[in-house]
Amino acid sequence: MKKTVIILSVLVLIAGSCEHAAKKQAENKLHTHAERDTIEKNKDISDPTNTLNGNTETLTLQYVVWGCTCANWITLADFEKFQNSALAEHCIFIEPASKDLELPSDFDPFEHFIQVTGQFYVKPDYPKGTIQEEEHLDKARVFCFTEIEIIKNK
């Protein structure tokens, strides 16, 4: 009987330590998942294999004020064609070819257009450096510009 009590006590201790180890391992996995989520959220979601199409174009673009971080530039011709339906499907992202090219600080979406020269990427994508946010972001055509100029809206 004494032997049985000792064996049961040992089994209870082993089971308890196994349960503690399993619980600790599960906590570590949760922590690891949380870290992975943070890394995923801070990851550039643009496709690094996407290439420019090789056709240099000059576009005059209008900014569309959406309530999201979605593609918000559209050519004047496409705006005229699609302003009553499917406007969002024809909007594009713009991306500067170098860090020294920026949208000028005096740009006003209600007063100006921009004229950009550059190339489209082959596949719909996100501009380089786009980080995944909580809001879902649809891919769109991306225009990589090498020149930018503000044009007054008449």
C-alpha positions as CSV (number, residue, x, y, z in Angstrom):
1,M,0.0,0.0,0.0
2,K,2.8,2.3,0.9
3,K,4.5,1.5,-2.4
4,T,1.3,2.4,-4.3
5,V,1.0,5.7,-2.5
6,I,4.6,6.6,-3.4
7,I,4.1,5.6,-7.0
8,L,0.9,7.6,-7.3
9,S,2.7,10.6,-5.7
10,V,5.5,10.4,-8.2
11,L,3.0,10.1,-11.1
12,V,1.1,13.2,-9.8
13,L,4.4,15.1,-9.6
14,I,5.4,14.0,-13.1
15,A,2.0,14.9,-14.5
16,G,2.1,18.3,-12.8
17,S,5.5,19.1,-14.1
18,C,4.5,17.9,-17.7
19,E,1.4,20.1,-17.5
20,H,3.5,23.1,-16.4
21,A,6.0,22.5,-19.2
22,A,3.2,22.1,-21.8
23,K,1.6,25.4,-20.5
24,K,4.9,27.2,-20.7
25,Q,5.4,25.9,-24.2
26,A,2.0,27.1,-25.2
27,E,2.7,30.5,-23.8
28,N,5.9,30.7,-25.8
29,K,4.1,29.8,-28.9
30,L,1.5,32.5,-28.3
31,H,4.4,35.0,-27.7
32,T,6.0,33.8,-30.9
33,H,2.8,34.3,-32.9
34,A,2.4,37.8,-31.5
35,E,5.9,38.6,-32.5
36,R,5.3,37.1,-36.0
37,D,2.1,39.2,-36.3
38,T,4.1,42.4,-35.4
39,I,6.7,41.5,-38.0
40,E,4.1,40.8,-40.6
41,K,2.3,44.1,-39.9
42,N,5.6,46.0,-40.4
43,K,6.5,44.2,-43.6
44,D,6.6,45.9,-47.0
45,I,3.8,44.3,-48.9
46,S,4.8,45.4,-52.3
47,D,6.1,42.7,-54.7
48,P,10.0,43.1,-55.0
49,T,9.9,41.0,-58.2
50,N,7.5,43.4,-60.0
51,T,9.3,45.3,-62.8
52,L,8.7,48.4,-64.8
53,N,7.1,47.9,-68.2
54,G,9.7,49.9,-70.2
55,N,7.2,52.4,-71.7
56,T,7.9,56.0,-70.5
57,E,4.7,58.0,-70.3
58,T,3.6,61.5,-69.1
59,L,0.3,61.5,-67.2
60,T,-1.8,64.3,-65.9
61,L,-3.4,63.1,-62.7
62,Q,-6.2,64.2,-60.4
63,Y,-6.2,63.3,-56.7
64,V,-9.4,61.5,-55.6
65,V,-10.1,62.2,-51.9
66,W,-11.2,58.7,-50.6
67,G,-11.7,57.9,-47.0
68,C,-9.1,55.1,-47.2
69,T,-5.5,54.5,-48.0
70,C,-6.4,53.0,-51.4
71,A,-5.2,54.1,-54.8
72,N,-6.3,57.7,-55.2
73,W,-4.9,59.1,-58.5
74,I,-6.7,59.0,-61.8
75,T,-6.0,60.4,-65.2
76,L,-8.3,63.3,-66.3
77,A,-9.7,61.2,-69.2
78,D,-10.5,58.2,-66.9
79,F,-12.1,60.6,-64.3
80,E,-14.4,62.0,-67.1
81,K,-15.3,58.5,-68.3
82,F,-15.8,56.7,-64.9
83,Q,-16.8,59.4,-62.4
84,N,-20.4,58.0,-62.2
85,S,-19.4,54.3,-62.0
86,A,-16.3,52.2,-61.3
87,L,-14.1,55.2,-60.5
88,A,-12.1,53.3,-57.9
89,E,-11.3,50.5,-60.4
90,H,-9.4,53.0,-62.5
91,C,-7.4,54.8,-59.8
92,I,-3.7,54.2,-59.5
93,F,-1.0,54.5,-57.0
94,I,2.0,56.7,-57.6
95,E,5.6,56.0,-56.4
96,P,8.6,58.3,-56.6
97,A,11.6,56.7,-58.4
98,S,13.9,58.2,-55.9
99,K,13.7,59.6,-52.4
100,D,14.3,63.2,-53.5
101,L,11.1,63.2,-55.6
102,E,8.1,64.1,-53.4
103,L,4.7,65.5,-53.9
104,P,5.3,69.3,-53.4
105,S,4.1,70.6,-50.0
106,D,2.0,73.3,-51.7
107,F,-0.1,70.7,-53.6
108,D,-3.8,71.1,-52.9
109,P,-6.1,68.3,-54.3
110,F,-8.9,70.8,-54.8
111,E,-6.8,73.3,-56.7
112,H,-4.2,71.3,-58.6
113,F,-3.4,68.4,-60.8
114,I,0.0,66.8,-61.1
115,Q,1.9,65.9,-64.3
116,V,4.2,63.0,-63.8
117,T,6.6,61.2,-66.2
118,G,7.6,57.6,-65.6
119,Q,6.5,54.0,-66.1
120,F,3.9,51.6,-64.9
121,Y,4.9,48.4,-63.2
122,V,3.9,45.3,-65.1
123,K,1.6,43.8,-62.4
124,P,-1.0,45.6,-60.2
125,D,0.7,46.0,-56.8
126,Y,1.4,48.5,-54.0
127,P,4.0,51.3,-54.0
128,K,7.3,50.3,-52.5
129,G,7.4,50.7,-48.8
130,T,3.7,50.1,-48.3
131,I,3.1,48.6,-44.9
132,Q,0.1,46.4,-44.1
133,E,-2.4,48.3,-42.0
134,E,-5.6,47.0,-40.3
135,E,-7.7,48.1,-43.2
136,H,-7.6,45.8,-46.3
137,L,-5.8,47.4,-49.2
138,D,-6.6,46.4,-52.8
139,K,-3.8,46.2,-55.3
140,A,-3.9,48.7,-58.2
141,R,-1.6,49.8,-61.1
142,V,1.5,51.6,-59.8
143,F,3.1,54.4,-61.7
144,C,6.8,55.0,-60.8
145,F,7.5,58.7,-61.6
146,T,10.9,60.3,-62.4
147,E,9.5,63.8,-62.8
148,I,6.6,65.6,-61.1
149,E,5.1,69.1,-61.7
150,I,2.0,70.8,-60.2
151,I,-0.6,72.1,-62.6
152,K,-3.2,74.6,-61.5
153,N,-6.8,73.3,-62.0
154,K,-8.5,75.8,-64.3
